[in-house]
Amino acid sequence: MDGLIKRILEIFHIRLGEDKETALIQFIKFGIVGVSNTVLSYALNVAALILLAPLKLSWDYFAANIIAFVLSVAWSFYWNNRFVFTAKEGEKRKPWTALLKTYVAYSFTGLILANVLSWLWVDVIGISKFIAPLLNLIISVPVNFLLNKFWAFKS
């Protein structure tokens, strides 16, 4: 994957320092994991709603959101740990600490920041509630990347 991204940069005559190139490659990989996480989260949410439907619960969507959040963050942690923020040779990482920090980071961006921004877009500015989540991604993805890179996966 790294080689492919480096080749694309070469084709477009983009020259970056080694640190910036590494950060760009990490960000692209983080985006790939994020897309898979979004798809998985949505699929889990729908599956939970279908499975809970026979129970006729008034709070089924809350349960579905929680199930999707918990499982999709675990998915993100696994792939970010293995694919994006890999430990350097000889570097020790405490996986349970990184996992806890990952849940905190995603809770901040996925729950707190997303709701505050949604309120701003929808209630204050008047943007459609169907567009607001897309605008949230523009802010939450880079914030989440930075939280994961410099805090959750920092050794």
C-alpha positions in Angstrom: 0.0 0.0 0.0 2.8 2.4 0.9 4.5 1.7 -2.4 1.3 2.5 -4.3 0.8 5.8 -2.6 4.4 6.7 -3.1 4.1 5.9 -6.8 1.0 8.0 -7.2 2.9 10.9 -5.6 5.7 10.4 -8.1 3.3 10.4 -11.0 1.9 13.7 -10.0 5.5 15.1 -9.2 4.6 15.6 -5.6 7.7 15.7 -3.5 7.4 15.7 0.3 9.9 15.3 3.1 10.0 11.8 4.6 8.0 12.9 7.7 5.3 14.6 5.7 5.1 11.6 3.3 4.8 9.2 6.2 2.0 11.4 7.8 0.2 11.6 4.4 0.4 7.8 3.9 -0.9 7.3 7.5 -3.8 9.7 6.8 -4.8 7.9 3.6 -4.7 4.5 5.4 -6.7 6.0 8.3 -9.2 7.2 5.7 -9.4 3.7 4.2 -10.0 2.2 7.7 -12.5 4.9 8.4 -14.6 4.1 5.2 -14.6 0.4 6.2 -15.6 1.5 9.7 -18.5 3.6 8.5 -19.8 0.8 6.3 -19.5 -1.7 9.2 -21.1 0.7 11.7 -24.1 1.3 9.4 -24.5 -2.4 8.7 -24.3 -3.3 12.4 -26.9 -0.6 13.2 -29.3 -1.9 10.6 -28.8 -5.5 11.7 -29.4 -4.6 15.3 -32.6 -2.8 14.4 -33.8 -5.8 12.4 -32.9 -8.2 15.2 -34.6 -6.0 17.8 -37.7 -5.3 15.7 -39.8 -8.2 17.1 -39.3 -6.9 20.6 -41.1 -3.6 19.6 -38.8 -1.5 21.9 -39.2 2.3 21.9 -35.5 2.6 22.4 -34.3 0.1 19.8 -32.3 2.8 17.8 -30.4 3.7 21.0 -29.4 0.1 21.5 -28.5 -0.2 17.8 -26.3 2.9 18.0 -24.5 1.6 21.0 -23.9 -1.8 19.5 -22.7 -0.3 16.2 -20.4 2.2 18.1 -18.8 -0.4 20.4 -18.2 -3.0 17.7 -17.1 -0.5 14.9 -14.6 1.2 17.2 -13.1 -2.2 18.1 -12.8 -2.8 14.3 -11.1 0.6 13.8 -8.8 0.0 16.7 -7.7 -3.4 15.3 -7.0 -2.1 11.8 -5.5 1.2 12.9 -3.2 -0.8 15.2 -2.2 -3.3 12.5 -2.3 -1.1 9.4 -2.0 2.6 10.2 -0.2 3.3 13.4 2.1 0.3 13.5 4.6 0.1 16.4 8.2 0.7 15.3 10.7 -2.1 15.7 11.6 -2.5 19.4 8.7 -0.2 20.4 6.4 -1.5 23.1 2.7 -0.5 23.0 0.2 -1.3 25.7 -2.8 -2.5 23.7 -5.4 -2.1 26.4 -4.3 1.5 27.0 -4.4 2.2 23.3 -7.8 0.6 23.0 -9.2 2.7 25.9 -7.7 5.9 24.4 -9.2 4.9 21.0 -12.7 4.6 22.6 -12.2 8.0 24.3 -11.0 9.6 21.0 -13.9 8.2 19.0 -16.4 9.1 21.8 -15.2 12.7 21.6 -15.4 13.0 17.9 -18.2 10.6 17.2 -20.5 11.6 20.0 -19.7 15.0 21.5 -18.1 16.8 18.6 -20.6 15.4 16.1 -23.6 16.4 18.1 -22.3 19.9 18.8 -21.5 20.4 15.1 -24.9 19.0 14.1 -26.6 21.4 16.4 -24.6 24.3 14.9 -25.2 23.2 11.2 -28.9 22.4 11.6 -30.3 24.7 14.4 -28.0 27.7 14.1 -27.1 27.9 10.4 -30.1 26.0 9.0 -28.3 23.3 7.0 -30.2 20.1 6.2 -29.8 17.4 8.9 -29.0 15.0 6.0 -26.0 17.2 5.0 -24.8 17.9 8.5 -23.1 14.5 9.0 -21.1 15.0 5.9 -19.9 18.4 7.1 -19.0 16.8 10.4 -16.7 14.4 8.6 -14.7 17.3 7.3 -13.8 18.3 10.8 -14.0 15.0 12.8 -11.8 12.9 10.5 -8.7 15.1 10.8 -9.3 15.6 14.5 -9.7 11.9 15.0 -6.6 11.2 13.0 -4.6 13.6 15.2 -6.0 12.2 18.4 -5.2 8.6 17.3 -1.7 9.4 16.0 -0.5 11.6 18.8 -2.4 10.2 21.8 -4.1 6.8 21.4 -1.3 5.1 19.5 1.6 7.0 20.9 3.9 4.7 22.8 
